[in-house]
Amino acid sequence: MNKVFDVNLSVGRWPFRRLPLENPSRLTAALRAAGISGGLVRSLEAPFSMNIYEANDALYELCRDHSELIPVPAVRPDFGLWRDIKAPAAALFPSYHQYSLLDPDTLEMVGALLEKKILPMIVIREEDERGQHPLCKVPPVPAAEINGLAEHFPGKPVIALNAYAGEFRFFTAPNLYADLAFSETFPALAYTVENFGTERLLFGSHAPFFCLHSELSKLDWPKLSPEQISNISSKNIERLLYGK
């Protein structure tokens, strides 16, 4: 069985509904049961938090006793926190925190993160727009804007999370990576692989919003070679995190 590492996990409390695996103990137990070795995890509270310092502190506390979970703190250009963080990756929520990826302050922040070898992870959406609370409609981050950010930093990796299958065709920058959680065409990866390939595709379940096993089933597409499955499952992200 291929090693599987999940780049798209969250813990905490989502304000609009209870999520079965929002508790880190339940999440890690589910990861082990599914054969997933661990993953990058961000705060469910950070998108709507008025103080991301508190959300990040809570994230680290939740992950403290769970070595499988690697905390990914939230950053935003108008909070100076990003200057001091020490983490393998940082989560950006442009739509929730209302800034453009191409603003000068954002470019400065992302450039500084990349210099410190911190992977910027752009959260396009947390929920399908059709399922959002009617009084809290948050638009997705434009795919072209994410691609523009990646083009601004050639040779430096940028990760997009939760892209719809149709958005992958806009991801033309060779340093832009993306996960498969919202790739829901049938067969699940056919359109995505055709438009994006597998060298920059990452396994992300988007748990606790989505079911771990349904996301893992996408890797069973028979047209994927063992090497392609290995790349998606863990090799691509290991190269980014550890230079393997």
ZAGU-392827 format. One record per atom (N, C-alpha, C): residue in three letters; x negated, y, z. Coordinates in steps of 0.1 Angstrom, whole numbers, padded with zeros to 4 digits, always signed. Atoms other than C-alpha are relative to their C-alpha. Example, Ala and Ser with C-alpha at 12.3 -4.5 7.8 and 13.67 -1.06 7.14 Angstrom:
BEGIN
ala-0009-0012+0000
ala-0123-0045+0078
ala-0009+0012+0000
ser+0009-0011+0000
ser-0137-0011+0071
ser+0008+0011+0008
***
This chain:
BEGIN
met-0008-0012+0000
met+0000+0000+0000
met-0009+0012+0000
asn+0008-0013+0000
asn-0013+0035-0008
asn+0002+0008+0013
lys-0001-0010-0011
lys-0021+0059+0019
lys+0008+0011-0004
val-0009-0011+0003
val+0005+0086+0021
val-0002+0011+0010
phe+0001-0011-0009
phe-0001+0120+0036
phe+0010+0011-0005
asp-0011-0009+0003
asp+0028+0145+0037
asp-0004+0014+0002
val+0003-0015-0001
val+0022+0182+0030
val+0011+0009+0004
asn-0012-0008-0001
asn+0057+0193+0037
asn+0009-0005+0011
leu-0008+0004-0012
leu+0069+0187+0073
leu+0003+0013+0008
ser-0003-0011-0009
ser+0085+0210+0098
ser+0005-0005+0014
val-0006+0003-0014
val+0094+0209+0136
val+0005+0013+0006
gly-0006-0012-0007
gly+0113+0232+0159
gly+0015+0000-0001
arg-0014-0001+0000
arg+0148+0245+0157
arg+0005+0008-0011
trp-0006-0008+0011
trp+0166+0255+0125
trp+0013+0006+0005
pro-0011-0007-0006
pro+0192+0281+0133
pro+0014-0004-0004
phe-0014+0002+0005
phe+0221+0268+0112
phe+0005-0014+0002
arg-0005+0014-0003
arg+0223+0231+0120
arg-0011-0008+0006
arg+0009+0009-0007
arg+0207+0204+0140
arg-0005-0010-0011
leu+0007+0009+0009
leu+0182+0182+0121
leu-0005-0012+0008
pro+0003+0012-0009
pro+0177+0146+0133
pro-0015-0001+0004
leu+0015+0002-0003
leu+0138+0147+0131
leu-0007+0013+0004
glu+0007-0013-0003
glu+0132+0183+0143
glu-0009-0001+0012
asn+0008+0003-0011
asn+0117+0168+0175
asn-0013-0007-0005
pro+0012+0006+0005
pro+0080+0160+0169
pro-0002-0015+0004
ser+0001+0014-0004
ser+0082+0127+0188
ser+0008-0009-0010
arg-0009+0008+0010
arg+0111+0115+0165
arg-0006+0001-0014
leu+0006-0002+0013
leu+0093+0129+0135
leu-0012-0010-0002
thr+0012+0009+0001
thr+0060+0110+0142
thr+0004-0014+0000
ala-0005+0014+0000
ala+0079+0078+0149
ala+0005-0004-0014
ala-0005+0003+0013
ala+0097+0081+0116
ala-0011-0001-0010
leu+0012+0001+0009
leu+0064+0088+0098
leu-0006-0013+0001
arg+0006+0013-0001
arg+0049+0057+0112
arg+0008-0011-0006
ala-0009+0010+0005
ala+0079+0036+0104
ala+0000+0000-0016
ala+0000-0001+0014
ala+0077+0049+0068
ala-0013-0003-0006
gly+0014+0002+0005
gly+0040+0042+0065
gly-0007+0012-0005
ile+0007-0013+0003
ile+0030+0079+0063
ile-0010+0003+0011
ser+0011-0002-0010
ser-0003+0086+0080
ser+0001+0013+0008
gly-0001-0013-0007
gly+0005+0122+0090
gly+0003+0011-0010
gly-0002-0011+0009
gly+0009+0156+0075
gly-0002+0014+0005
leu+0000-0014-0004
leu+0009+0193+0075
leu+0014+0005+0004
val-0013-0003-0006
val+0037+0207+0096
val+0001+0015+0004
arg-0003-0015-0003
arg+0051+0243+0099
arg+0012+0001+0009
ser-0011-0003-0010
ser+0076+0259+0122
ser+0013+0002-0007
leu-0013-0002+0005
leu+0113+0257+0115
leu+0005+0014+0005
glu-0005-0013-0005
glu+0117+0289+0135
glu-0007+0012-0006
ala+0007-0011+0005
ala+0091+0310+0117
ala+0007+0008-0011
pro-0006-0008+0010
pro+0112+0320+0087
pro+0009+0011+0005
phe-0010-0009-0006
phe+0138+0338+0109
phe-0005+0007+0013
ser+0005-0006-0013
ser+0115+0348+0138
ser-0004+0014-0002
met+0004-0014+0000
met+0111+0384+0146
met-0015+0001+0005
asn+0014+0001-0006
asn+0077+0374+0162
asn-0006-0013-0004
ile+0006+0013+0004
ile+0057+0348+0143
ile-0011-0004+0009
tyr+0010+0004-0010
tyr+0031+0349+0170
tyr+0007-0011+0009
glu-0007+0009-0009
glu+0057+0332+0193
glu+0003-0013-0008
ala-0003+0012+0008
ala+0068+0308+0165
ala-0012-0009-0002
asn+0012+0008+0002
asn+0032+0297+0159
asn-0005-0006+0013
asp+0003+0006-0013
asp+0025+0293+0196
asp+0009-0012+0003
ala-0010+0011-0003
ala+0056+0271+0199
ala-0004-0012-0009
leu+0004+0011+0009
leu+0044+0251+0168
leu-0012-0008+0006
tyr+0012+0006-0005
tyr+0010+0244+0183
tyr+0003-0008+0013
glu-0004+0008-0012
glu+0026+0233+0216
glu+0008-0012-0004
leu-0007+0011+0004
leu+0050+0210+0198
leu-0009-0011-0006
cys+0009+0009+0007
cys+0021+0194+0179
cys-0011-0005+0009
arg+0012+0002-0008
arg-0003+0192+0208
arg-0002-0015+0003
asp+0002+0014-0003
asp+0003+0156+0217
asp+0002-0010-0011
his-0003+0009+0012
his+0008+0143+0182
his-0011+0003-0011
ser+0011-0002+0008
ser-0025+0139+0164
ser+0003-0001-0015
glu-0004+0002+0014
glu-0007+0129+0131
glu+0004+0013-0006
leu-0006-0012+0005
leu+0007+0164+0128
leu-0010+0011+0001
ile+0010-0011+0001
ile-0016+0192+0116
ile+0008+0013-0001
pro-0008-0012+0000
pro-0001+0226+0125
pro-0004+0010-0011
val+0002-0010+0010
val+0003+0252+0097
val+0006+0012+0004
pro-0006-0012-0005
pro+0008+0286+0112
pro+0006+0009-0011
ala-0006-0010+0009
ala+0030+0312+0095
ala-0008+0013+0000
val+0006-0013+0001
val+0014+0344+0082
val+0008+0009-0008
arg-0007-0010+0009
arg+0027+0376+0067
arg-0009+0012+0000
pro+0010-0010+0002
pro+0008+0406+0054
pro+0001+0012+0010
asp-0002-0011-0009
asp+0023+0431+0079
asp-0002-0004+0014
phe+0004+0005-0013
phe+0013+0410+0109
phe-0015-0003+0000
gly+0015+0002+0001
gly-0025+0411+0116
gly-0005-0014+0005
leu+0004+0014-0004
leu-0024+0375+0129
leu-0009-0007-0010
trp+0007+0008+0010
trp-0037+0362+0096
trp-0015+0002+0001
arg+0014-0003+0000
arg-0071+0378+0103
arg-0007-0009+0010
asp+0006+0008-0011
asp-0077+0355+0133
asp+0003-0015+0000
ile-0004+0014-0001
ile-0061+0321+0125
ile-0012-0009-0005
lys+0009+0011+0004
lys-0082+0290+0123
lys+0008-0013-0002
ala-0009+0011+0003
ala-0063+0263+0105
ala-0004-0004-0014
pro+0003+0004+0014
pro-0066+0242+0073
pro+0009+0006-0010
ala-0010-0006+0009
ala-0036+0259+0058
ala+0009+0010+0007
ala-0009-0010-0005
ala-0012+0288+0063
ala+0013+0001-0008
ala-0013-0001+0007
ala+0025+0291+0055
ala+0005+0014-0003
leu-0006-0013+0004
leu+0039+0321+0036
leu+0014-0002-0003
phe-0014+0000+0003
phe+0076+0328+0035
phe+0004+0014-0006
pro-0003-0014+0006
pro+0079+0358+0011
pro+0014+0004+0000
ser-0014-0003+0001
ser+0116+0356+0006
ser+0006+0003+0014
tyr-0005-0002-0013
tyr+0124+0353+0043
tyr-0005+0012+0007
his+0007-0011-0007
his+0099+0379+0054
his+0000+0013-0009
gln-0002-0011+0009
gln+0107+0401+0024
gln-0012+0008-0005
tyr+0011-0007+0006
tyr+0075+0409+0006
tyr-0003-0007-0013
ser+0004+0006+0012
ser+0060+0402-0028
ser-0013-0006+0001
leu+0013+0007+0000
leu+0032+0378-0034
leu-0011+0009-0008
leu+0009-0008+0008
leu+0017+0404-0058
leu-0003+0014+0006
asp+0003-0012-0006
asp+0017+0433-0034
asp-0015+0001+0004
pro+0015-0001-0004
pro-0019+0446-0026
pro-0003-0005+0014
asp+0002+0005-0014
asp-0015+0438+0011
asp+0000-0016+0000
thr+0000+0015+0001
thr-0005+0402+0002
thr-0012-0006-0006
leu+0012+0005+0007
leu-0033+0398-0022
leu-0013+0001+0009
glu+0011-0001-0009
glu-0057+0410+0004
glu+0000-0011+0010
met-0001+0011-0009
met-0044+0385+0029
met-0003-0013-0006
val+0002+0013+0006
val-0044+0356+0006
val-0015-0002-0004
gly+0014+0000+0003
gly-0079+0365-0006
gly-0009-0003+0012
ala+0008+0003-0013
ala-0092+0365+0030
ala+0002-0014+0004
leu-0003+0014-0004
leu-0075+0332+0037
leu-0008-0010-0008
leu+0008+0009+0009
leu-0091+0316+0007
leu-0015+0000+0002
glu+0014-0001-0003
glu-0125+0329+0016
glu-0004-0008+0012
lys+0002+0008-0011
lys-0121+0311+0049
lys+0004-0014-0002
lys-0004+0013+0004
lys-0110+0280+0030
lys+0012-0005+0007
ile-0013+0003-0005
ile-0075+0282+0044
ile+0010+0000-0011
leu-0009+0001+0012
leu-0050+0269+0019
leu+0013+0008+0002
pro-0013-0007-0001
pro-0021+0293+0013
pro+0011-0009-0006
met-0011+0008+0004
met+0012+0274+0011
met+0012+0009-0001
ile-0011-0009+0003
ile+0040+0293-0005
ile+0013-0008+0001
val-0013+0007-0002
val+0075+0282+0008
val+0010+0007-0009
ile-0009-0006+0010
ile+0098+0288-0022
ile+0014+0001+0006
arg-0013+0001-0006
arg+0129+0278-0003
arg-0001-0010+0011
glu-0002+0011-0010
glu+0139+0258+0028
glu+0012-0008-0003
glu-0013+0007+0004
glu+0174+0249+0016
glu+0004+0003-0014
asp-0007-0002+0013
asp+0191+0244-0017
asp+0009+0013+0002
glu-0008-0013-0001
glu+0207+0279-0023
glu+0015-0003+0002
arg-0015+0002-0001
arg+0241+0263-0026
arg+0004-0005+0014
gly-0003+0004-0013
gly+0239+0250+0009
gly-0003+0010+0011
gln+0003-0010-0011
gln+0229+0282+0027
gln+0013+0005+0006
his-0011-0006-0008
his+0251+0299+0053
his+0005+0011-0009
pro-0006-0010+0009
pro+0275+0322+0034
pro-0004+0014+0003
leu+0004-0013-0004
leu+0263+0352+0054
leu-0015+0002+0000
cys+0015+0000+0000
cys+0226+0344+0050
cys-0006-0006-0013
lys+0005+0004+0013
lys+0217+0340+0013
lys-0014+0005-0002
val+0014-0004+0002
val+0179+0339+0009
val-0004-0005-0014
pro+0004+0004+0013
pro+0167+0339-0027
pro-0013-0007+0000
pro+0013+0007+0001
pro+0139+0317-0038
pro-0011+0009-0004
val+0011-0007+0006
val+0104+0330-0045
val-0001-0003-0015
pro+0001+0003+0015
pro+0101+0335-0083
pro-0012-0008-0003
ala+0011+0009+0005
ala+0081+0308-0099
ala-0011+0008-0007
ala+0010-0008+0008
ala+0064+0333-0122
ala-0009+0008+0010
glu+0008-0007-0010
glu+0053+0353-0091
glu-0011-0009+0007
ile+0009+0009-0006
ile+0037+0323-0075
ile-0011-0003-0010
asn+0010+0003+0010
asn+0019+0315-0108
asn-0009+0012-0001
gly+0008-0012+0001
gly+0007+0351-0109
gly-0009+0002+0011
leu+0009+0000-0012
leu-0007+0348-0074
leu-0012-0009-0003
ala+0010+0010+0002
ala-0026+0317-0084
ala-0010+0005-0011
glu+0008-0005+0011
glu-0039+0334-0116
glu-0009+0011+0006
his+0008-0011-0006
his-0052+0363-0094
his-0013-0006+0007
phe+0011+0007-0007
phe-0075+0338-0076
phe-0005-0012-0008
pro+0004+0011+0008
pro-0089+0316-0104
pro-0010-0009+0007
gly+0009+0009-0006
gly-0106+0285-0091
gly+0003-0003+0015
lys-0004+0002-0014
lys-0090+0288-0056
lys+0013-0006+0001
pro-0013+0007+0000
pro-0062+0264-0047
pro+0011+0008+0007
val-0012-0005-0006
val-0027+0277-0040
val+0010-0011-0001
ile-0010+0011+0000
ile+0001+0254-0030
ile+0014+0006+0001
ala-0014-0004+0000
ala+0038+0259-0038
ala+0008-0012+0006
leu-0009+0010-0006
leu+0064+0240-0017
leu+0014+0002-0004
asn-0014+0001+0003
asn+0099+0230-0026
asn+0005+0007-0013
ala-0004-0005+0014
ala+0100+0239-0063
ala+0010-0010-0006
tyr-0009+0008+0008
tyr+0129+0226-0083
tyr-0008-0005-0012
ala+0007+0006+0011
ala+0119+0204-0112
ala-0001+0010-0012
gly+0000-0009+0011
gly+0128+0231-0137
gly-0010+0011+0002
glu+0010-0011-0003
glu+0104+0256-0120
glu-0014-0004-0003
phe+0014+0005+0002
phe+0073+0234-0126
phe-0005+0005-0014
arg+0005-0004+0013
arg+0072+0245-0163
arg-0007+0014+0001
phe+0006-0013-0001
phe+0062+0280-0151
phe-0013+0000+0008
phe+0012+0001-0008
phe+0033+0267-0130
phe-0012-0004-0009
thr+0010+0003+0010
thr+0006+0270-0157
thr-0014+0003+0005
ala+0013-0002-0006
ala-0023+0282-0135
ala-0006-0013+0004
pro+0007+0013-0003
pro-0048+0253-0132
pro-0003-0002+0014
asn+0003+0001-0015
asn-0054+0260-0095
asn+0013+0000+0008
leu-0013+0000-0007
leu-0017+0259-0086
leu+0005-0014+0002
tyr-0005+0013-0004
tyr-0006+0228-0067
tyr+0015+0001+0004
ala-0014+0000-0005
ala+0030+0218-0058
ala+0004-0014+0005
asp-0004+0013-0005
asp+0048+0191-0039
asp+0013-0004-0007
leu-0011+0006+0008
leu+0076+0168-0052
leu+0013+0000+0008
ala-0012+0001-0009
ala+0103+0173-0024
ala+0013+0003-0008
phe-0012-0005+0006
phe+0128+0192-0045
phe+0000-0004-0015
ser+0000+0005+0014
ser+0120+0174-0078
ser+0011-0011+0000
glu-0011+0009-0001
glu+0154+0158-0081
glu+0006-0005-0013
thr-0005+0005+0013
thr+0158+0150-0118
thr+0000-0015+0000
phe+0000+0014+0001
phe+0164+0114-0128
phe-0006-0005-0013
pro+0007+0005-0012
pro+0141+0095-0129
pro-0007+0012+0007
ala+0003-0012-0008
ala+0130+0118-0101
ala-0013+0007-0004
leu+0012-0007+0004
leu+0095+0126-0114
leu-0003+0001-0015
ala+0002+0000+0014
ala+0099+0122-0151
ala-0002+0014-0006
tyr+0001-0014+0005
tyr+0105+0159-0159
tyr-0012+0007+0006
thr+0011-0007-0007
thr+0080+0171-0133
thr-0014-0004-0005
val+0013+0005+0005
val+0051+0149-0145
val-0002+0004-0014
glu+0001-0005+0014
glu+0059+0158-0181
glu-0005+0014-0001
asn+0003-0014+0000
asn+0056+0195-0173
asn-0012+0004+0008
phe+0010-0004-0010
phe+0030+0194-0146
phe-0012-0010+0001
gly+0011+0010-0002
gly+0010+0162-0146
gly+0000-0005+0014
thr+0002+0005-0014
thr-0002+0144-0115
thr-0012+0004+0007
glu+0013-0004-0007
glu-0036+0159-0108
glu+0002+0011+0010
arg-0002-0011-0010
arg-0020+0188-0089
arg+0013-0002+0007
leu-0013+0003-0007
leu+0012+0171-0076
leu-0003-0007+0013
leu+0003+0005-0013
leu+0013+0164-0039
leu+0013-0006+0006
phe-0011+0006-0006
phe+0035+0142-0018
phe+0005+0009+0012
gly-0006-0007-0011
gly+0059+0162+0004
gly+0014-0004+0001
ser-0013+0006-0002
ser+0090+0149+0020
ser+0011+0011+0003
his-0009-0011-0006
his+0105+0182+0034
his+0008-0006+0011
ala-0006+0004-0012
ala+0114+0163+0065
ala-0002+0011+0011
pro-0012+0008-0003
pro+0134+0169+0087
pro+0012+0003-0009
phe-0012-0003+0009
phe+0157+0184+0060
phe+0004-0011-0009
phe-0003+0011+0009
phe+0153+0155+0037
phe-0004-0014+0006
cys+0003+0014-0005
cys+0151+0117+0042
cys-0014-0005-0005
leu+0013+0005+0003
leu+0116+0103+0043
leu+0000-0011-0011
his+0001+0011+0009
his+0124+0071+0025
his+0005+0003-0014
ser-0005-0004+0014
ser+0143+0088-0004
ser-0011+0007-0007
glu+0011-0007+0006
glu+0112+0109-0010
glu-0011-0010-0004
leu+0010+0010+0003
leu+0089+0079-0009
leu+0004-0008-0012
ser-0005+0008+0011
ser+0111+0061-0034
ser-0004+0006-0014
lys+0004-0007+0012
lys+0100+0087-0060
lys-0013-0006-0006
leu+0013+0005+0004
leu+0066+0071-0060
leu+0001-0014-0007
asp-0003+0013+0006
asp+0082+0038-0073
asp+0003+0001-0015
trp-0002-0001+0015
trp+0087+0052-0108
trp-0010-0008-0007
pro+0010+0010+0006
pro+0072+0024-0129
pro-0009+0006-0010
lys+0009-0006+0010
lys+0056+0048-0154
lys-0012+0007+0006
leu+0012-0005-0007
leu+0032+0060-0127
leu-0010-0011+0001
ser+0011+0010-0001
ser-0002+0042-0128
ser-0004+0000+0015
pro+0005+0001-0013
pro-0018+0031-0095
pro-0008+0012+0004
glu+0009-0011-0003
glu-0043+0059-0098
glu+0008+0013+0001
gln-0008-0011-0002
gln-0016+0085-0103
gln+0008+0000+0013
ile-0006+0001-0013
ile+0003+0073-0073
ile-0009+0003+0011
ser+0010-0003-0011
ser-0028+0074-0052
ser-0003+0015+0000
asn+0002-0015+0001
asn-0035+0110-0064
asn+0011+0008+0007
ile-0012-0007-0006
ile+0000+0121-0055
ile+0001-0002+0015
ser-0002+0004-0014
ser+0001+0102-0022
ser-0009+0006+0010
ser+0010-0005-0009
ser-0031+0115-0007
ser-0013+0006-0006
lys+0013-0005+0006
lys-0061+0120-0030
lys-0001+0014-0003
asn+0000-0014+0004
asn-0051+0154-0043
asn-0002+0009+0012
ile+0001-0009-0011
ile-0046+0169-0009
ile-0013-0002+0008
glu+0012+0003-0007
glu-0076+0152+0006
glu-0012+0008-0007
arg+0010-0008+0007
arg-0097+0169-0021
arg+0000+0015+0004
leu-0002-0013-0004
leu-0083+0202-0011
leu-0004+0003+0014
leu+0003-0002-0014
leu-0086+0198+0026
leu-0014-0004+0004
tyr+0012+0005-0005
tyr-0118+0178+0029
tyr-0011-0001-0011
gly+0009+0001+0011
gly-0135+0180-0005
gly-0003-0014-0004
lys+0003+0014+0004
lys-0132+0142-0010
lys+0002-0002-0015
***
